[in-house]
Amino acid sequence: MIDEVFLCASTIDAAPLRERIVAAARAGYDGIGLRPGHLARAQAEGADTDEIRSELALHDLEVFEVGFLSDWWLPDGENAKSLAHEASLHSLKNALGGRHMMVIAGPLDRGLNAVAERFRGVCRRAAEHDLRVALEFLPWTDTRTVEDAWRIVEAAGEPNGGVVVDTWHFFRGGSTFAQLERVPADRIPVIQLSDGPLTRVGTELDDTFHLRHLPGAGEFDLRGLFDTLRRMGVSSPVGMEVLSDELRALDTDTVAQRTRDGLRSFLAGIAR
């Protein structure tokens, strides 16, 4: 089921781009996730895109994920900043590659149809750059569950639109395996993997950014989730997204290796 793994941008957010590339390769990842700021910083330090592409190729790495986009749900006249950032994501993909663009969920106060229409626009613009659009449900928004996200994607009706299965948000937001099974396997472009406590410690937002664990070190039923994904026929790449204060205190190489080792151990466990 899992053939490709990559290091999400948020797991080592502060590392320079070249350092991120080398660390991911040494740890045995197939690729990385990036944000426009990572490329801009590298360019400000004297690198050009040809050099970065060559370095990715030298280490046999691919850019899987570019992100993330917010405020795409705002109406015309209020969305100038979002459109500008969206264009920078397209430029990042054109420069270094990318399979999918991360789009975070927002409010549904204007109704499902209005949100689906805005999402449809995001998908159509992304399609011009050969990008899939991965909608991420978030427990502190109106789009809390995988079912909520799929309703938006389905209503938008664009073939490159899909739903992110982020294990943290899945278990902390109240999603169920039955909801997940209603999403077509080919509309899940990416799985983002971490573990953690089921009970909130601080605010939901604080926990999300500070308390994630390596798979197997928390309370989530990850085995049950991956068994469900396997039965569904999902074969999406898995991104390690472990947002942790403990990991942030470590150097880039160590974080990349620990997360990759944690994934190997988890996969070996569910294979038995």
FIFI-904411 format. One record per residue: x, y, z of N, C-alpha, C, O in turn; residue in three letters. Coordinates in steps of 0.1 Angstrom, whole numbers, plus 5000, padded with zeros to 4 digits. Example, Ala and Ser with C-alpha at 12.3 -4.5 7.8 and 13.67 -1.06 7.14 Angstrom:
<<5132,4943,5078>,<5123,4955,5078>,<5132,4967,5078>,<5142,4967,5085>,'ala'>
<<5128,4978,5071>,<5137,4989,5071>,<5129,5000,5079>,<5134,5011,5080>,'ser'>
This chain:
<<5008,4988,5000>,<5000,5000,5000>,<5009,5013,5000>,<5006,5022,4993>,'met'>
<<5019,5013,5008>,<5028,5025,5009>,<5041,5022,5001>,<5049,5014,5005>,'ile'>
<<5042,5029,4990>,<5054,5028,4982>,<5063,5040,4983>,<5075,5040,4980>,'asp'>
<<5057,5052,4987>,<5065,5064,4987>,<5062,5072,4999>,<5051,5073,5004>,'glu'>
<<5073,5077,5005>,<5072,5085,5017>,<5080,5098,5016>,<5091,5098,5009>,'val'>
<<5075,5109,5022>,<5082,5122,5021>,<5082,5129,5034>,<5074,5126,5043>,'phe'>
<<5090,5138,5035>,<5092,5146,5047>,<5084,5159,5046>,<5087,5168,5037>,'leu'>
<<5073,5161,5053>,<5065,5173,5052>,<5073,5186,5056>,<5082,5185,5064>,'cys'>
<<5069,5197,5050>,<5076,5209,5053>,<5075,5213,5067>,<5085,5218,5073>,'ala'>
<<5064,5211,5074>,<5062,5216,5087>,<5070,5209,5098>,<5072,5214,5109>,'ser'>
<<5074,5197,5094>,<5082,5189,5104>,<5095,5195,5107>,<5100,5195,5119>,'thr'>
<<5101,5201,5097>,<5114,5208,5099>,<5112,5222,5092>,<5119,5224,5082>,'ile'>
<<5104,5230,5097>,<5100,5242,5090>,<5112,5252,5089>,<5112,5260,5079>,'asp'>
<<5121,5253,5098>,<5131,5264,5098>,<5143,5260,5091>,<5152,5269,5089>,'ala'>
<<5145,5248,5087>,<5158,5244,5080>,<5159,5250,5066>,<5150,5251,5059>,'ala'>
<<5172,5255,5063>,<5174,5259,5049>,<5171,5248,5039>,<5172,5236,5043>,'pro'>
<<5168,5252,5027>,<5164,5242,5017>,<5174,5232,5014>,<5171,5220,5014>,'leu'>
<<5187,5236,5012>,<5197,5226,5009>,<5199,5216,5021>,<5201,5204,5019>,'arg'>
<<5199,5221,5033>,<5200,5213,5045>,<5188,5203,5046>,<5190,5191,5049>,'glu'>
<<5177,5207,5042>,<5165,5199,5042>,<5166,5188,5032>,<5163,5176,5035>,'arg'>
<<5171,5191,5020>,<5173,5181,5010>,<5183,5170,5014>,<5180,5158,5013>,'ile'>
<<5194,5174,5019>,<5204,5165,5023>,<5199,5156,5034>,<5202,5144,5034>,'val'>
<<5193,5162,5044>,<5188,5154,5056>,<5177,5144,5051>,<5178,5132,5056>,'ala'>
<<5168,5148,5043>,<5158,5139,5038>,<5164,5127,5030>,<5160,5116,5032>,'ala'>
<<5174,5130,5022>,<5180,5120,5014>,<5188,5110,5023>,<5187,5098,5022>,'ala'>
<<5195,5115,5033>,<5203,5106,5042>,<5194,5097,5050>,<5197,5086,5053>,'arg'>
<<5182,5102,5053>,<5172,5094,5061>,<5165,5084,5053>,<5159,5075,5059>,'ala'>
<<5166,5085,5040>,<5159,5075,5031>,<5145,5079,5027>,<5138,5070,5023>,'gly'>
<<5142,5092,5027>,<5129,5096,5021>,<5130,5096,5006>,<5140,5097,5000>,'tyr'>
<<5118,5096,5000>,<5117,5097,4986>,<5115,5111,4981>,<5117,5114,4969>,'asp'>
<<5111,5120,4990>,<5109,5134,4986>,<5106,5143,4998>,<5108,5139,5010>,'gly'>
<<5102,5155,4995>,<5100,5165,5006>,<5088,5173,5002>,<5083,5173,4991>,'ile'>
<<5083,5181,5012>,<5073,5191,5010>,<5079,5204,5011>,<5089,5206,5019>,'gly'>
<<5074,5214,5004>,<5081,5228,5004>,<5070,5239,5005>,<5059,5237,5002>,'leu'>
<<5075,5250,5010>,<5067,5263,5009>,<5074,5273,5001>,<5087,5272,5000>,'arg'>
<<5067,5283,4996>,<5074,5293,4988>,<5085,5300,4995>,<5095,5304,4989>,'pro'>
<<5084,5302,5009>,<5094,5308,5016>,<5107,5301,5016>,<5118,5307,5017>,'gly'>
<<5107,5288,5016>,<5119,5280,5015>,<5127,5283,5003>,<5139,5284,5003>,'his'>
<<5120,5284,4991>,<5127,5287,4979>,<5132,5301,4979>,<5143,5304,4975>,'leu'>
<<5124,5310,4984>,<5128,5325,4984>,<5140,5326,4993>,<5149,5334,4990>,'ala'>
<<5141,5319,5004>,<5153,5320,5013>,<5165,5315,5006>,<5176,5321,5007>,'arg'>
<<5164,5304,4999>,<5175,5298,4992>,<5180,5308,4981>,<5192,5309,4979>,'ala'>
<<5171,5314,4974>,<5174,5323,4964>,<5181,5336,4969>,<5191,5341,4963>,'gln'>
<<5176,5340,4981>,<5183,5352,4987>,<5197,5349,4992>,<5205,5358,4993>,'ala'>
<<5199,5336,4994>,<5213,5331,4998>,<5222,5328,4987>,<5233,5323,4988>,'glu'>
<<5217,5330,4974>,<5225,5329,4963>,<5223,5317,4954>,<5229,5316,4943>,'gly'>
<<5213,5308,4957>,<5210,5297,4949>,<5200,5300,4938>,<5192,5309,4940>,'ala'>
<<5201,5293,4927>,<5191,5295,4917>,<5183,5282,4915>,<5187,5272,4920>,'asp'>
<<5172,5283,4908>,<5163,5271,4907>,<5170,5260,4900>,<5168,5248,4903>,'thr'>
<<5178,5263,4890>,<5185,5252,4883>,<5194,5244,4893>,<5195,5232,4892>,'asp'>
<<5201,5251,4901>,<5210,5245,4911>,<5202,5236,4921>,<5206,5225,4924>,'glu'>
<<5191,5241,4925>,<5182,5234,4935>,<5176,5221,4928>,<5176,5211,4934>,'ile'>
<<5172,5223,4915>,<5167,5211,4908>,<5177,5201,4907>,<5175,5189,4908>,'arg'>
<<5190,5205,4904>,<5201,5196,4902>,<5204,5189,4915>,<5207,5177,4916>,'ser'>
<<5203,5196,4927>,<5205,5190,4940>,<5195,5180,4943>,<5198,5169,4948>,'glu'>
<<5182,5183,4940>,<5171,5173,4942>,<5174,5160,4934>,<5172,5149,4939>,'leu'>
<<5178,5162,4921>,<5180,5151,4913>,<5192,5143,4917>,<5192,5131,4917>,'ala'>
<<5203,5150,4922>,<5215,5143,4927>,<5211,5134,4939>,<5217,5123,4940>,'leu'>
<<5202,5138,4947>,<5198,5130,4959>,<5186,5122,4956>,<5181,5115,4965>,'his'>
<<5182,5121,4943>,<5170,5113,4939>,<5158,5116,4948>,<5151,5107,4952>,'asp'>
<<5155,5129,4949>,<5144,5133,4957>,<5134,5140,4948>,<5138,5146,4938>,'leu'>
<<5121,5140,4951>,<5111,5147,4944>,<5103,5156,4954>,<5102,5153,4966>,'glu'>
<<5099,5167,4949>,<5090,5175,4957>,<5075,5170,4955>,<5070,5170,4944>,'val'>
<<5070,5165,4966>,<5056,5159,4965>,<5046,5170,4968>,<5035,5170,4961>,'phe'>
<<5048,5178,4978>,<5038,5187,4983>,<5042,5201,4983>,<5053,5204,4988>,'glu'>
<<5034,5210,4979>,<5036,5225,4980>,<5024,5230,4988>,<5013,5226,4987>,'val'>
<<5027,5240,4997>,<5015,5245,5004>,<5020,5256,5014>,<5032,5259,5015>,'gly'>
<<5011,5261,5021>,<4997,5257,5021>,<4989,5270,5017>,<4994,5281,5018>,'phe'>
<<4976,5268,5013>,<4968,5279,5009>,<4956,5281,5019>,<4949,5271,5022>,'leu'>
<<4954,5293,5023>,<4942,5296,5031>,<4935,5308,5025>,<4940,5314,5016>,'ser'>
<<4923,5311,5031>,<4915,5323,5027>,<4910,5322,5012>,<4905,5332,5007>,'asp'>
<<4912,5310,5006>,<4907,5308,4992>,<4891,5309,4992>,<4886,5311,4981>,'trp'>
<<4885,5308,5003>,<4870,5308,5004>,<4865,5322,5004>,<4853,5324,5003>,'trp'>
<<4873,5333,5006>,<4868,5346,5006>,<4863,5351,4992>,<4867,5346,4982>,'leu'>
<<4853,5359,4992>,<4847,5364,4980>,<4856,5373,4972>,<4866,5378,4978>,'pro'>
<<4854,5375,4959>,<4861,5384,4951>,<4861,5398,4958>,<4851,5402,4963>,'asp'>
<<4873,5404,4957>,<4874,5417,4964>,<4880,5416,4977>,<4886,5426,4983>,'gly'>
<<4880,5404,4984>,<4886,5402,4997>,<4897,5392,4997>,<4903,5389,5007>,'glu'>
<<4900,5387,4985>,<4909,5375,4984>,<4922,5378,4977>,<4928,5369,4972>,'asn'>
<<4926,5391,4976>,<4938,5394,4969>,<4950,5388,4974>,<4959,5383,4967>,'ala'>
<<4952,5387,4988>,<4964,5381,4994>,<4964,5366,4991>,<4974,5360,4988>,'lys'>
<<4952,5360,4992>,<4951,5345,4989>,<4955,5342,4975>,<4962,5333,4972>,'ser'>
<<4950,5350,4965>,<4953,5348,4951>,<4968,5350,4948>,<4974,5342,4941>,'leu'>
<<4974,5359,4955>,<4989,5362,4953>,<4997,5350,4959>,<5006,5345,4952>,'ala'>
<<4993,5345,4970>,<5000,5333,4976>,<4997,5321,4967>,<5006,5313,4965>,'his'>
<<4985,5319,4962>,<4982,5308,4953>,<4991,5308,4941>,<4996,5298,4937>,'glu'>
<<4993,5320,4936>,<5002,5322,4924>,<5017,5318,4928>,<5024,5312,4920>,'ala'>
<<5021,5321,4940>,<5034,5317,4944>,<5036,5302,4946>,<5046,5296,4944>,'ser'>
<<5025,5295,4950>,<5025,5280,4950>,<5026,5274,4936>,<5033,5265,4934>,'leu'>
<<5019,5280,4927>,<5020,5276,4913>,<5034,5278,4908>,<5040,5269,4901>,'his'>
<<5040,5289,4911>,<5054,5292,4907>,<5064,5282,4913>,<5073,5278,4907>,'ser'>
<<5062,5279,4926>,<5070,5269,4932>,<5069,5255,4925>,<5080,5249,4923>,'leu'>
<<5057,5251,4922>,<5056,5239,4915>,<5063,5239,4901>,<5069,5230,4898>,'lys'>
<<5061,5250,4894>,<5067,5251,4881>,<5082,5251,4882>,<5089,5246,4873>,'asn'>
<<5088,5256,4893>,<5102,5257,4894>,<5108,5244,4899>,<5119,5240,4893>,'ala'>
<<5102,5237,4909>,<5109,5226,4915>,<5100,5213,4914>,<5105,5202,4918>,'leu'>
<<5088,5214,4910>,<5079,5202,4909>,<5069,5202,4921>,<5069,5211,4929>,'gly'>
<<5061,5192,4921>,<5051,5190,4931>,<5039,5182,4925>,<5036,5184,4914>,'gly'>
<<5033,5174,4933>,<5022,5166,4929>,<5009,5172,4934>,<4999,5172,4926>,'arg'>
<<5009,5177,4946>,<4996,5183,4951>,<4999,5196,4959>,<5010,5198,4964>,'his'>
<<4989,5204,4960>,<4989,5216,4967>,<4980,5215,4979>,<4968,5211,4978>,'met'>
<<4985,5218,4991>,<4978,5217,5003>,<4969,5230,5005>,<4973,5241,5003>,'met'>
<<4956,5227,5008>,<4946,5238,5010>,<4939,5235,5023>,<4933,5224,5024>,'val'>
<<4940,5244,5032>,<4933,5242,5045>,<4919,5246,5045>,<4915,5255,5038>,'ile'>
<<4911,5240,5053>,<4897,5242,5054>,<4894,5256,5061>,<4902,5261,5069>,'ala'>
<<4882,5261,5058>,<4878,5273,5064>,<4863,5273,5068>,<4857,5263,5069>,'gly'>
<<4857,5285,5070>,<4843,5286,5075>,<4833,5282,5064>,<4836,5284,5052>,'pro'>
<<4822,5277,5068>,<4811,5274,5059>,<4799,5283,5061>,<4788,5280,5057>,'leu'>
<<4802,5295,5066>,<4791,5304,5069>,<4783,5309,5057>,<4772,5313,5058>,'asp'>
<<4790,5308,5045>,<4783,5312,5033>,<4776,5301,5026>,<4769,5302,5016>,'arg'>
<<4777,5289,5032>,<4770,5277,5027>,<4779,5268,5019>,<4789,5273,5013>,'gly'>
<<4775,5256,5018>,<4784,5246,5011>,<4786,5249,4996>,<4797,5248,4991>,'leu'>
<<4775,5253,4990>,<4776,5256,4975>,<4786,5268,4972>,<4793,5267,4963>,'asn'>
<<4786,5278,4981>,<4795,5289,4979>,<4809,5285,4981>,<4818,5289,4973>,'ala'>
<<4812,5277,4991>,<4825,5272,4994>,<4830,5263,4983>,<4841,5264,4978>,'val'>
<<4821,5254,4978>,<4825,5245,4967>,<4828,5253,4955>,<4837,5249,4947>,'ala'>
<<4821,5263,4952>,<4824,5272,4940>,<4838,5278,4941>,<4845,5278,4931>,'glu'>
<<4841,5283,4953>,<4855,5288,4955>,<4866,5277,4953>,<4876,5280,4947>,'arg'>
<<4863,5266,4959>,<4872,5255,4958>,<4874,5250,4943>,<4884,5247,4939>,'phe'>
<<4863,5250,4936>,<4863,5247,4922>,<4873,5256,4914>,<4880,5252,4905>,'arg'>
<<4873,5269,4917>,<4882,5278,4911>,<4896,5275,4914>,<4905,5276,4906>,'gly'>
<<4899,5272,4927>,<4913,5268,4931>,<4917,5256,4923>,<4928,5255,4918>,'val'>
<<4908,5246,4922>,<4912,5234,4914>,<4915,5236,4900>,<4924,5231,4894>,'cys'>
<<4906,5245,4893>,<4908,5248,4879>,<4921,5255,4877>,<4928,5253,4867>,'arg'>
<<4924,5264,4885>,<4937,5272,4884>,<4949,5262,4886>,<4959,5263,4879>,'arg'>
<<4948,5253,4896>,<4959,5244,4898>,<4960,5234,4887>,<4972,5230,4883>,'ala'>
<<4949,5230,4880>,<4950,5221,4869>,<4959,5227,4858>,<4965,5219,4850>,'ala'>
<<4959,5240,4856>,<4967,5246,4846>,<4982,5244,4849>,<4990,5245,4840>,'glu'>
<<4985,5240,4861>,<4999,5237,4865>,<5002,5222,4868>,<5011,5219,4875>,'his'>
<<4992,5214,4864>,<4993,5199,4866>,<4994,5196,4881>,<5003,5188,4885>,'asp'>
<<4986,5203,4889>,<4986,5201,4904>,<4973,5195,4908>,<4962,5200,4904>,'leu'>
<<4973,5186,4917>,<4961,5182,4924>,<4960,5191,4936>,<4969,5197,4941>,'arg'>
<<4947,5192,4941>,<4944,5201,4952>,<4939,5192,4964>,<4929,5185,4963>,'val'>
<<4946,5193,4975>,<4943,5184,4986>,<4937,5192,4998>,<4944,5201,5004>,'ala'>
<<4925,5190,5000>,<4918,5198,5011>,<4919,5191,5024>,<4917,5180,5026>,'leu'>
<<4924,5199,5034>,<4927,5194,5047>,<4916,5199,5057>,<4915,5211,5060>,'glu'>
<<4909,5189,5063>,<4899,5192,5073>,<4906,5195,5086>,<4916,5189,5089>,'phe'>
<<4901,5204,5094>,<4907,5209,5106>,<4897,5209,5118>,<4886,5215,5116>,'leu'>
<<4900,5203,5129>,<4891,5202,5140>,<4885,5215,5146>,<4874,5216,5151>,'pro'>
<<4893,5226,5144>,<4888,5239,5150>,<4880,5248,5139>,<4878,5259,5141>,'trp'>
<<4877,5242,5128>,<4869,5249,5117>,<4856,5242,5116>,<4852,5232,5122>,'thr'>
<<4848,5248,5107>,<4835,5242,5103>,<4837,5229,5095>,<4828,5220,5095>,'asp'>
<<4848,5227,5089>,<4851,5215,5082>,<4860,5206,5091>,<4872,5205,5089>,'thr'>
<<4853,5199,5100>,<4860,5192,5111>,<4864,5178,5107>,<4875,5173,5112>,'arg'>
<<4857,5172,5098>,<4859,5157,5096>,<4861,5154,5081>,<4860,5163,5072>,'thr'>
<<4866,5142,5078>,<4868,5138,5065>,<4855,5139,5057>,<4855,5141,5045>,'val'>
<<4844,5136,5063>,<4831,5137,5056>,<4828,5151,5052>,<4823,5154,5041>,'glu'>
<<4831,5161,5061>,<4828,5175,5058>,<4837,5179,5046>,<4832,5186,5037>,'asp'>
<<4849,5175,5046>,<4858,5179,5035>,<4854,5172,5021>,<4854,5179,5011>,'ala'>
<<4850,5160,5022>,<4846,5153,5010>,<4833,5159,5004>,<4831,5160,4992>,'trp'>
<<4824,5164,5012>,<4812,5171,5007>,<4816,5183,4999>,<4810,5185,4988>,'arg'>
<<4826,5191,5003>,<4831,5202,4995>,<4837,5198,4982>,<4834,5203,4971>,'ile'>
<<4846,5188,4983>,<4853,5183,4971>,<4843,5177,4961>,<4844,5180,4949>,'val'>
<<4834,5169,4966>,<4824,5163,4957>,<4815,5173,4951>,<4812,5172,4939>,'glu'>
<<4811,5183,4958>,<4802,5194,4953>,<4810,5202,4942>,<4804,5207,4933>,'ala'>
<<4823,5204,4944>,<4830,5212,4935>,<4831,5205,4921>,<4831,5211,4911>,'ala'>
<<4832,5192,4922>,<4832,5184,4910>,<4844,5184,4901>,<4843,5181,4889>,'gly'>
<<4855,5188,4906>,<4868,5189,4898>,<4876,5176,4900>,<4878,5172,4911>,'glu'>
<<4881,5170,4889>,<4888,5157,4890>,<4901,5158,4898>,<4906,5148,4903>,'pro'>
<<4907,5170,4898>,<4920,5171,4906>,<4918,5175,4920>,<4928,5177,4927>,'asn'>
<<4906,5176,4925>,<4903,5179,4939>,<4903,5166,4947>,<4898,5156,4943>,'gly'>
<<4908,5167,4959>,<4908,5155,4968>,<4909,5159,4983>,<4909,5171,4986>,'gly'>
<<4909,5149,4991>,<4909,5151,5006>,<4922,5146,5012>,<4926,5135,5009>,'val'>
<<4928,5154,5020>,<4940,5149,5028>,<4935,5141,5039>,<4926,5144,5046>,'val'>
<<4942,5129,5041>,<4939,5122,5054>,<4951,5124,5063>,<4961,5117,5063>,'val'>
<<4949,5134,5071>,<4959,5137,5082>,<4955,5130,5094>,<4944,5132,5100>,'asp'>
<<4963,5121,5099>,<4959,5112,5110>,<4956,5120,5123>,<4948,5116,5130>,'thr'>
<<4964,5131,5125>,<4961,5139,5137>,<4947,5145,5136>,<4939,5143,5146>,'trp'>
<<4944,5152,5125>,<4931,5158,5124>,<4920,5147,5123>,<4908,5150,5127>,'his'>
<<4923,5136,5117>,<4913,5125,5116>,<4908,5121,5130>,<4896,5121,5133>,'phe'>
<<4917,5118,5139>,<4913,5113,5152>,<4909,5124,5162>,<4901,5122,5171>,'phe'>
<<4915,5136,5160>,<4912,5147,5170>,<4899,5154,5165>,<4893,5161,5174>,'arg'>
<<4895,5152,5153>,<4883,5160,5148>,<4870,5152,5148>,<4860,5157,5144>,'gly'>
<<4871,5139,5151>,<4859,5131,5152>,<4855,5123,5139>,<4844,5119,5138>,'gly'>
<<4865,5122,5130>,<4862,5114,5118>,<4861,5100,5122>,<4866,5095,5132>,'ser'>
<<4854,5092,5113>,<4852,5078,5115>,<4857,5070,5103>,<4858,5075,5092>,'thr'>
<<4859,5057,5105>,<4863,5049,5094>,<4852,5048,5084>,<4854,5047,5072>,'phe'>
<<4839,5048,5088>,<4828,5047,5079>,<4827,5059,5070>,<4824,5058,5058>,'ala'>
<<4830,5071,5076>,<4831,5083,5068>,<4842,5082,5057>,<4840,5086,5046>,'gln'>
<<4853,5077,5062>,<4865,5076,5053>,<4861,5067,5041>,<4865,5070,5029>,'leu'>
<<4854,5056,5043>,<4852,5046,5033>,<4842,5052,5022>,<4841,5046,5012>,'glu'>
<<4836,5063,5025>,<4827,5069,5015>,<4835,5078,5005>,<4829,5083,4995>,'arg'>
<<4848,5080,5007>,<4856,5088,4998>,<4863,5078,4989>,<4869,5069,4993>,'val'>
<<4862,5081,4975>,<4868,5072,4966>,<4883,5072,4968>,<4889,5082,4971>,'pro'>
<<4889,5060,4966>,<4904,5059,4969>,<4912,5068,4961>,<4922,5074,4966>,'ala'>
<<4908,5071,4949>,<4916,5079,4940>,<4915,5094,4943>,<4921,5103,4936>,'asp'>
<<4906,5097,4953>,<4904,5112,4956>,<4911,5115,4970>,<4908,5125,4976>,'arg'>
<<4920,5106,4974>,<4929,5108,4985>,<4943,5109,4980>,<4950,5099,4979>,'ile'>
<<4948,5121,4977>,<4961,5123,4971>,<4973,5121,4981>,<4984,5119,4976>,'pro'>
<<4970,5122,4994>,<4981,5122,5003>,<4976,5118,5017>,<4965,5121,5021>,'val'>
<<4985,5111,5024>,<4982,5108,5039>,<4993,5115,5046>,<5005,5113,5043>,'ile'>
<<4990,5122,5057>,<5000,5128,5065>,<4999,5121,5079>,<4989,5120,5085>,'gln'>
<<5011,5116,5083>,<5011,5107,5094>,<5018,5113,5107>,<5029,5119,5106>,'leu'>
<<5011,5112,5118>,<5016,5114,5131>,<5007,5107,5141>,<4997,5102,5138>,'ser'>
<<5011,5107,5154>,<5004,5101,5164>,<5002,5111,5175>,<5007,5122,5174>,'asp'>
<<4994,5108,5186>,<4992,5118,5196>,<4982,5114,5206>,<4976,5103,5205>,'gly'>
<<4979,5122,5216>,<4969,5120,5226>,<4955,5122,5220>,<4953,5131,5212>,'pro'>
<<4945,5114,5225>,<4932,5116,5220>,<4925,5127,5228>,<4916,5133,5223>,'leu'>
<<4929,5130,5240>,<4923,5140,5249>,<4931,5153,5247>,<4943,5153,5248>,'thr'>
<<4924,5164,5246>,<4930,5177,5244>,<4938,5181,5257>,<4933,5179,5268>,'arg'>
<<4950,5186,5255>,<4958,5191,5266>,<4957,5206,5268>,<4954,5210,5279>,'val'>
<<4960,5213,5258>,<4958,5228,5258>,<4946,5231,5248>,<4936,5224,5249>,'gly'>
<<4948,5241,5240>,<4938,5244,5230>,<4940,5234,5219>,<4951,5229,5217>,'thr'>
<<4930,5232,5210>,<4932,5223,5199>,<4943,5228,5190>,<4951,5220,5185>,'glu'>
<<4944,5241,5188>,<4954,5246,5179>,<4968,5244,5185>,<4978,5241,5178>,'leu'>
<<4970,5247,5198>,<4983,5245,5205>,<4987,5231,5204>,<4999,5228,5201>,'asp'>
<<4978,5222,5207>,<4982,5207,5207>,<4986,5203,5193>,<4996,5196,5191>,'asp'>
<<4979,5208,5183>,<4983,5205,5169>,<4997,5209,5165>,<5004,5201,5159>,'thr'>
<<5001,5220,5170>,<5015,5225,5166>,<5026,5221,5175>,<5038,5223,5172>,'phe'>
<<5022,5215,5187>,<5033,5212,5197>,<5033,5198,5202>,<5044,5194,5208>,'his'>
<<5023,5190,5201>,<5022,5177,5208>,<5021,5165,5200>,<5017,5155,5205>,'leu'>
<<5024,5166,5187>,<5024,5154,5179>,<5035,5144,5182>,<5046,5148,5186>,'arg'>
<<5032,5131,5180>,<5042,5121,5183>,<5045,5113,5171>,<5038,5114,5161>,'his'>
<<5056,5105,5172>,<5059,5096,5161>,<5049,5085,5161>,<5043,5082,5172>,'leu'>
<<5046,5079,5150>,<5036,5068,5150>,<5039,5057,5160>,<5050,5052,5160>,'pro'>
<<5029,5053,5167>,<5031,5042,5177>,<5034,5048,5191>,<5033,5040,5201>,'gly'>
<<5036,5061,5192>,<5040,5066,5205>,<5028,5074,5211>,<5029,5080,5222>,'ala'>
<<5016,5073,5205>,<5004,5080,5210>,<4993,5070,5211>,<4995,5058,5213>,'gly'>
<<4981,5076,5211>,<4969,5068,5214>,<4960,5066,5201>,<4949,5060,5203>,'glu'>
<<4964,5071,5190>,<4955,5069,5178>,<4955,5055,5173>,<4965,5047,5174>,'phe'>
<<4944,5051,5168>,<4942,5037,5162>,<4948,5037,5148>,<4940,5036,5138>,'asp'>
<<4961,5039,5146>,<4967,5040,5133>,<4966,5027,5125>,<4964,5027,5113>,'leu'>
<<4967,5016,5132>,<4966,5003,5126>,<4952,5002,5119>,<4951,4998,5108>,'arg'>
<<4942,5005,5127>,<4928,5004,5122>,<4926,5013,5110>,<4920,5010,5100>,'gly'>
<<4932,5025,5110>,<4931,5035,5099>,<4938,5030,5087>,<4932,5030,5076>,'leu'>
<<4950,5025,5088>,<4957,5020,5077>,<4951,5007,5071>,<4952,5004,5059>,'phe'>
<<4946,4999,5080>,<4938,4987,5075>,<4927,4991,5066>,<4924,4985,5056>,'asp'>
<<4919,5002,5071>,<4908,5007,5063>,<4913,5012,5050>,<4907,5010,5039>,'thr'>
<<4924,5020,5050>,<4929,5026,5037>,<4934,5015,5028>,<4932,5016,5016>,'leu'>
<<4939,5004,5033>,<4944,4993,5025>,<4932,4986,5018>,<4932,4983,5006>,'arg'>
<<4921,4984,5026>,<4909,4978,5020>,<4903,4986,5009>,<4897,4981,5000>,'arg'>
<<4904,4999,5011>,<4899,5009,5001>,<4907,5009,4988>,<4902,5014,4978>,'met'>
<<4919,5004,4989>,<4928,5005,4977>,<4936,5018,4976>,<4940,5021,4965>,'gly'>
<<4937,5025,4987>,<4945,5038,4987>,<4960,5035,4986>,<4965,5027,4994>,'val'>
<<4966,5041,4977>,<4981,5039,4975>,<4988,5053,4974>,<4998,5054,4967>,'ser'>
<<4983,5062,4982>,<4989,5076,4982>,<5002,5076,4989>,<5005,5068,4997>,'ser'>
<<5011,5086,4985>,<5023,5088,4993>,<5020,5093,5007>,<5010,5099,5010>,'pro'>
<<5029,5089,5016>,<5027,5092,5031>,<5037,5103,5034>,<5049,5101,5033>,'val'>
<<5032,5114,5040>,<5041,5124,5045>,<5042,5124,5060>,<5032,5124,5067>,'gly'>
<<5054,5124,5065>,<5056,5125,5079>,<5055,5139,5084>,<5063,5148,5081>,'met'>
<<5044,5142,5092>,<5041,5156,5097>,<5040,5155,5112>,<5029,5154,5117>,'glu'>
<<5052,5156,5118>,<5052,5154,5133>,<5056,5168,5139>,<5068,5171,5140>,'val'>
<<5046,5176,5142>,<5049,5189,5148>,<5051,5188,5163>,<5041,5185,5170>,'leu'>
<<5063,5189,5167>,<5067,5185,5181>,<5077,5195,5186>,<5087,5197,5180>,'ser'>
<<5075,5200,5198>,<5085,5208,5205>,<5098,5200,5207>,<5109,5205,5206>,'asp'>
<<5096,5187,5210>,<5108,5179,5213>,<5116,5177,5201>,<5129,5178,5201>,'glu'>
<<5110,5176,5189>,<5118,5175,5177>,<5124,5188,5173>,<5135,5188,5167>,'leu'>
<<5117,5199,5175>,<5123,5212,5171>,<5135,5215,5179>,<5143,5224,5174>,'arg'>
<<5138,5209,5190>,<5150,5211,5198>,<5162,5204,5192>,<5173,5205,5196>,'ala'>
<<5160,5195,5182>,<5170,5187,5176>,<5175,5193,5163>,<5168,5201,5157>,'leu'>
<<5187,5188,5158>,<5192,5192,5145>,<5184,5186,5134>,<5177,5176,5136>,'asp'>
<<5186,5191,5122>,<5178,5187,5110>,<5180,5172,5107>,<5170,5165,5105>,'thr'>
<<5192,5168,5107>,<5195,5154,5104>,<5189,5144,5113>,<5183,5134,5109>,'asp'>
<<5189,5148,5126>,<5183,5139,5136>,<5168,5138,5135>,<5163,5127,5136>,'thr'>
<<5162,5149,5132>,<5147,5149,5131>,<5143,5141,5118>,<5134,5133,5119>,'val'>
<<5150,5143,5107>,<5147,5135,5095>,<5149,5120,5098>,<5141,5112,5094>,'ala'>
<<5160,5116,5105>,<5162,5102,5107>,<5153,5096,5117>,<5148,5085,5115>,'gln'>
<<5149,5104,5128>,<5140,5098,5138>,<5126,5096,5132>,<5119,5086,5134>,'arg'>
<<5122,5106,5124>,<5108,5104,5118>,<5108,5093,5108>,<5098,5086,5107>,'thr'>
<<5119,5092,5100>,<5119,5080,5090>,<5120,5067,5097>,<5114,5057,5093>,'arg'>
<<5128,5066,5108>,<5129,5054,5116>,<5115,5051,5122>,<5111,5039,5123>,'asp'>
<<5109,5061,5127>,<5095,5059,5133>,<5085,5053,5123>,<5077,5045,5126>,'gly'>
<<5086,5058,5111>,<5078,5053,5100>,<5081,5039,5097>,<5072,5031,5095>,'leu'>
<<5094,5036,5096>,<5098,5022,5093>,<5092,5012,5103>,<5087,5002,5100>,'arg'>
<<5094,5016,5116>,<5089,5008,5127>,<5074,5006,5127>,<5069,4995,5129>,'ser'>
<<5067,5017,5124>,<5052,5016,5123>,<5048,5006,5111>,<5039,4998,5113>,'phe'>
<<5054,5008,5100>,<5051,5000,5088>,<5054,4985,5091>,<5047,4976,5087>,'leu'>
<<5065,4983,5097>,<5069,4969,5101>,<5058,4963,5110>,<5055,4951,5109>,'ala'>
<<5053,4971,5119>,<5043,4966,5129>,<5030,4963,5122>,<5024,4953,5126>,'gly'>
<<5025,4971,5113>,<5012,4969,5107>,<5013,4958,5096>,<5003,4952,5092>,'ile'>
<<5026,4955,5092>,<5027,4944,5082>,<5026,4930,5088>,<5023,4921,5081>,'ala'>
<<5027,4929,5101>,<5026,4916,5108>,<5012,4912,5109>,<5009,4901,5115>,'arg'>
